[in-house]
């Protein structure tokens, strides 16, 4: 599925029952049930096509030839050690899932290379909530870490990565965790950016844009130190920045 599908024709519907609140794109999802936002639903259908392991498990699922990504919201940092996935509830539109879902819609409207939103679900428990989100999957793609553990990237691709980031920034799109795992390259060498949890559209300012860039540089340095094979050199970064500044 191309994430730019239904750019201006998204048909959002709301599902609400007891302690469950969900929003989904009716153009992409038929016969919606909030169980679609759980791994068990897809496992029962033999529709889980892969997994990725990070803070939690991300599931790659297939539904009527559509390829989706199912992700649960987990806390990170120190607080995540004693509160894994519970968030204080201040209204549905303020939940992390709702914010990411709406931001992804905005990115699709802007024709930026990011996943399309499919659905999200909020499970309330008193003053707290848990959340899951479904997005489109970028088919035949790998993240930069996976690619760089195998071989170097051509200069043209580093330049394109810089241009891609600049394109997001030129629209005021802030990525909360811009790192080498969240930049994908597909089989046509198109650059994509994923995981917009806690991202937002901001007033364009050099301060947060430069912070984004510095975070990405730290990510490359971290992977270089951590992995036995990581084909990245500072000269690659210089070319990336040339692409970034060319926009």
Number of C-alpha atoms within 10 A of each C-alpha: 15 13 22 19 13 15 15 11 10 17 11 13 13 13 13 12 8 7 11 16 17 24 21 25 20 16 14 20 15 11 6 17 13 21 11 20 23 17 19 12 15 20 13 9 11 11 17 21 14 11 13 12 8 8 13 13 13 16 23 22 24 19 15 9 8 13 19 25 24 25 23 22 18 16 17 12 8 8 10 13 10 9 12 16 17 18 19 14 17 11 8 16 11 11 19 21 28 23 17 20 23 14 21 26 21 19 22 21 16 13 12 19 20 25 26 29 27 25 28 27 28 25 17 19 14 9 10 14 19 22 24 22 27 26 23 24 23 23 13 10 19 18 19 20 22 14 16 18 16 11 12 13 14 9 15 12 18 22 21 20 24 23 21 23 26 21 16 20 23 14 15 17 23 22 23 16 18 24 22 21 20 18 22 24 20 14 10 8 12 14 23 21 24 22 19 23 18 15 18 18 15 12 13 14 11 10 8 17 20 12 14 19 18 13 16 20 16 14 17 21 14 12 19 18 10 10 11 9 13 21 17 19 12 11 11 18 18 15 19 23 20 16 21 21 12 11 12
